[in-house]
Amino acid sequence: IRVLQPPPPDHQQHHQDPPHIPQHHQYSDYEMGMVVHQYNTSWRMDLDPLPFTPALMAAVQEYRARTPTPSYYQLYHEVADLEAHFQRQTTRLVEHQTHIR
């Protein structure tokens, strides 16, 4: 004779961890966009790392791993396009420096 046992109560069933929620989903798209842009800019210009909190830095690293930053060569296929981009950047910088003086 086989004895059937009732199923265990809910609290005794196996606990499953929730699926991994990426760190960068803790922040709005706007926040991640701004922080990643600042990080990428400082990285490209070889500046000191920005003073982000460890949690935010982990989110930035995770986001960048999933969304690679294209190089200038990927963004601007022709040399003339790249030169035009840097000319616009130089013009903006000079205008800004003139404005703050």
N, C-alpha and C positions, 0 to 999 in steps of 0.2 A: 504494500500500500504506500502510495506516495502522498506526502502531506504538502498541500499548497500553502504557501505563506503569502500574506498580503504584501503589496508593494511597500517599500519603505516610505515614511512620511517625506514631504518635500525637503525638510531641513537635513535629512540624512542622504539625499541623493548627491551624486557627485557634483561638486562645484566646478563650474567652468569660468575661467577668466574671460572678461569681455575681449573682443578682438582688439588688436593693437590700434590705438588711435594715434595717428602721427602727431608729433609735437606741434608742427606748424598749423594744425587745425584748431589749436587753442587760441589762435589769434585771427583777427579778421583779415580778409584779403588785402585791405588797404594797409593795415599794420605790417603784414609780411612784405608787401610790395615796397613800402618805404624803407624798412629795415634791410631787406635784401639789396635794394638799390644802393643804400649807404655803404653796406658791406662790400658790394662789388666795386663801387667807386674807390673806396679806400684800398681795396686789394689791387685794382688796376694801377693806382697811382703810387703803390708801394708805401702807404702811410701806416702809422701804428694802428694796431687793432682798436676798434671802437669799444667803449666801455659798456657792453651789453651784459645783462644778467646771465648767469649760467643757463637758465632755462630758455631764455630767448636765443642765446648763442647755439644751443642744441637744436632749437627749432630752425634757425637759419641754416645750420650745417645739414640738417635732414632735408630741408627744402631744396638746398643747392644740389644735394646728391640726387634728388628726384628730377630737378629742373636745371640742367647744366647751363652755365653762362656761355653764350656764344662768343667766340673771339671776334676781334675787329675784322679779321679776314673772312669770317663767315657772314658777318653783317654787311660788309662792303666788299663785293666781289671784284670791283675794278679799282685800280690805284686812284683814279680821278675821284671816285666816290669817297674813298678814305681821306684823300687830301681835302675835299670839300667839307667833310665832317670836321676835321681838325681846324680848318679855317673858320668855320662857324663857332667852334669852341673858343678859339683864340679871340674872335671878335667879341663874343659874350664876356670873356674875361676882361678884356680891355675896357669895354663899356662899364662893367661892374666896378673896376678899379677907378675909372674916371668919376663914376657916380659917388663913390664913398669918400673921395678926396675933398 
